[in-house]
Amino acid sequence: MLNKKKFICFLLIFSLVMSISCVSRAEETEETSESRRDFIRWVDFNVPCEAMKKAIALDVASHESGSAVKLSFIELLAYLAAKNGNNFKGYKDSQLDAVAKKLNSGQTMAELAEKLRYYGYYLEAFTAVLGGFVGEYEIELPEDGGQAGRWERRYGLKVFSPIAKGFSYTHTDDFGNSRSYGFSRTHLGNDLFGQVGTPVIAVEGGVVEALGWNQYGGWRIGIRSFDSKRYYYYAHLRKDFPYRKDLRIGSEVASGDVIGYLGRTGYSLNENVNNIKIPHLHFGMQLIFDESQKECLSEIWINVYEIVRLLDGRRSAVVKDPETKDYRRVYGFRDLSSSHD
């Protein structure tokens, strides 16, 4: 009888604790939903390569000149997008020159953008896309004999093309095209066509979050930028030897590091299958303004075609290790403005 009373008492206490816990979780969920209400849910990135190059050149020049006015290439692009309604079809370098001239004459961006309703949105959106692209870094340079050894501090573009130096590729603006394997869906990246085994490069430094087989992407790598805003996706990697051998989930990579090798794996439930007809790298960038966007039905993937064009002249030199057969970068790189330092 005593055991029965204790049991009933236990049930009453347990029910009370669970009720309090459920109320607490409900309140927490409500508060979390409230705090997440304002994050960006969609970005249409269509800034042309030419505009990015010009804005970066103005940014770099303002830092190298020692001028008191330091221009931000992201602010320049956000201003232009807000002013032209994100329509860059009539873009001319003179448009950015005009903005830079006003800023150099003493006006502030806050004054210039005061009446532009969506400037704040484009500033946040473009910062998510391009935030890790320009800054201070150190790079190893060749000595007279061609060997690496001398380090130089610089300010400028600190990201690299996803294709290594010395390897050819072609690509088209195929973002948003339809895909039929598995189910009808859109292409959320850009395909870079090349030879099997071409070294694939980490565009930006970050942490490996995904490594392994995916039914659609085959062997693939997912790398999260150190500021957590960008998730880079590299898919259809080479059969049998898809990755750099020392890579693991949780590994940190630097901008310009070799991470894997171009191939044609994917479109199969079975691992290590070449079901892609033409060898290519599927390269994509997902923007993450809130962790709830990481894996969901409303992920934000942007068109990286113009970004690939921008980075084409910024290739990482690589060399093959005759013993391991792995490629590695030739010249070291240190990101001096990385948020993880």
Secondary structure, 3 states (H helix, E strand, C coil): CHHHHHHHHHHHHHHHHHHHHHHHHHHHHHHHHHHCCCCCCCCCCCCCHHHHHHHHHHHHHHHHCCCCCCCCHHHHHHHHHHHHCCCCCCCCHHHHHHHHHHHHCCCCHHHHCCCCCCHHHHHHHHHHHHCCCEEEEEEEEECCCCCEEEEEEEEEECCCCCECCCCCCEECCCCCCEECCCCCEECCCEEEECCCCCEEECCCCEEEEEEEEECCCEEEEEEEECCCCEEEEEECECCCCCECCCCCCCCEECCCCEEEEEECCECCCCCCCECCCCCEEEEEEEECCCHHHCCCCCCEEECCHHHHHHHCCCCCCEEECCCCCCEEECCCEEECCCCCC
